[in-house]
Amino acid sequence: MSAPTVTALFRDQKFDALLVTKPENVRYLTGFTGSNGWLLVFPDGAITLYTDPRYTVQSAVQCTCQVVIAKGMLSEAIQEDLKRLKIRRVGFEAEHLTVGRYESFSDFKLKPAKVLIETLRMVKTDDEITKIRASVITNSKALEAALKRFKTGMTETELAAEIDYHSRKFGADGPAFDTIVAVGPNSAQPHARPGKTKINAGILLIDMGAFEAGYASDMTRMVHVGPPTTLYKKGYAAVLESQLAAIDAIKPGVTAGRVDQITRAVLKRHNLDKEFIHSTGHGLGLEIHEPPRLGRKDPTKLEPGMVITVEPGIYQEGWGGIRIEDTVLVTATGCEILTPTSKELRQTG
Amino acid sequence: MSAPTVTALFRDQKFDALLVTKPENVRYLTGFTGSNGWLLVFPDGAITLYTDPRYTVQSAVQCTCQVVIAKGMLSEAIQEDLKRLKIRRVGFEAEHLTVGRYESFSDFKLKPAKVLIETLRMVKTDDEITKIRASVITNSKALEAALKRFKTGMTETELAAEIDYHSRKFGADGPAFDTIVAVGPNSAQPHARPGKTKINAGILLIDMGAFEAGYASDMTRMVHVGPPTTLYKKGYAAVLESQLAAIDAIKPGVTAGRVDQITRAVLKRHNLDKEFIHSTGHGLGLEIHEPPRLGRKDPTKLEPGMVITVEPGIYQEGWGGIRIEDTVLVTATGCEILTPTSKELRQTG
């Protein structure tokens, strides 16, 4: 993180320090990964981390910024420093700080920051892209290793456990979200939770992501257990066509909302647009969901260095769902699909 | 969840509906486990869940309350209903709702709720205790299964992966927190993250928990790889004495703060109190950390049905740490240690 980037947070703002409370933003600016850490960021780029005695060693190892080990509440230690520095106007993250914590800063003029750290985070540095690439590769390797262990009759939970185990073995810190393994009608829920249902035949939807060195990957793949029906094959072809059309359109200057329109238009031609009940994708990085949102209303123009998912899907209650998802890097001339796993119609069992 | 309990939330309060935004509280009151769900709770015990189209099927399966599937922001749908119902005074969870979301309710008098759902949740129902017991058993089984696979030279990350894998295989939804496997000096960090350090000899600290059917377990055990030193044996005995003294004191009417004083007093007799840099324990349930906090200042009186951890520890930078932790149920006459894993000095490798 270079000072000019932090300086951007203070442009046209009426505060003399920025309070950062969201853990991913704390990590982004300082490298600190503990569960209890808040920052004060100053206009000259200086940063002070406030944490508690559990993290004395860890903060010394991870951070080059100034560190204050607070004995009590972080907000109390921060207020003491603000008083000492005679700073009264403090910016804050209105979408993260709770009302209760906000009110504990009653002596200060807390003002919502207009330029958010999430905005800076949308365009990834080379180092971040390297980490995301590693996470994506681990994720794809974990899928193949888990599918090798797959046997008909295994439960959704058991296959999810295999996925998470191999992901960790290949280098992940852990899953980036609860791994989705959904068979048959269970796959009609976009955020299905794996359960005790046995995987015997039919649709199998796997949506999985890893966190590696803090960075997320995200992929959805379909496997058909036994021979697929014509209905499934048609649905799969339509979702894949929709996904590829969106990827084809991704380049700098195109809006996130436009990419969403493209997936919907393709599915509409197949009379499947009403079955597409979520947005086309999302940014990812230190969080599994971060800006931009590839949804109807997002006017964000894509820029080189953004990393997004492209994941159209169709869902029919009682039958099942089909979703295909890659992690994609926006480049200077278009985009690069980071996910190496094949999207050909896949059958097993 | 019975109506009288919800009614307690409205006692001495000046609002006509309570907005619930914290996911664990949403789950507690309705059973809904989706990532996007807010509630309105009414004084007569009626509840309405607001969620989005991704959760149409799931909310129908999980909830018996009224469900509104919102097309846009949940806060907009909620405000429409409040206007329709002519309700203007609305309670909210000040420690969860962000300032940004709070401000979107500008037409309403949002008032912080004084009686929090977390307070109701401190005393567990029989059904919750059954789930916590299952989670604790899974957690202990996973430790033994992972240690069977342990070989000298394995990395911290690899052993953590074995723990999480077996936990899932035995029925967990996933880890309740990032599993801690810390060897040698790494164990001096109470919240160490497993890394690529090989486990060859010396102190090995394992802090692990499962979520099963939504409920947490939490346990820390020490294993010494190779013959333990006299220093280690003395430290282990002191921490164990401190932990057992605290457990011995737990019964209804004793304050959480008093239990914390007891662990500290024992460690002080061993001249180790300055190395104990966190609180003695915490409640657990739908969250891994929930009230009460077994810390110096917590005046909460223990009641039958509370489930807490007891986990004193000592930490020496450069040398390592020793922590022993059980999950404990407060009973009518004292307490029951739910964790079945032995606390005898353990050696491997």
Interface residues (C-beta under 8 A of the other chain):
Chain A: T33 G34 S35 P53 R54 Y55 T56 V57 Q58 F92 A94 E95 H96 L97 T98 V99 G100 R101 Y102 E103 P112 T157 E158 A160 A161 D164 Y165 R168 K169 D173 G174 P175 D178 A188 Q189 P190 H191 A192 R193 I277 H278 E317
Chain B: T33 G34 S35 P53 R54 Y55 T56 V57 Q58 F92 A94 E95 H96 L97 T98 V99 G100 R101 Y102 E103 P112 T157 E158 A160 A161 D164 Y165 R168 K169 D173 G174 P175 D178 A188 Q189 P190 H191 A192 R193 I277 H278 E317
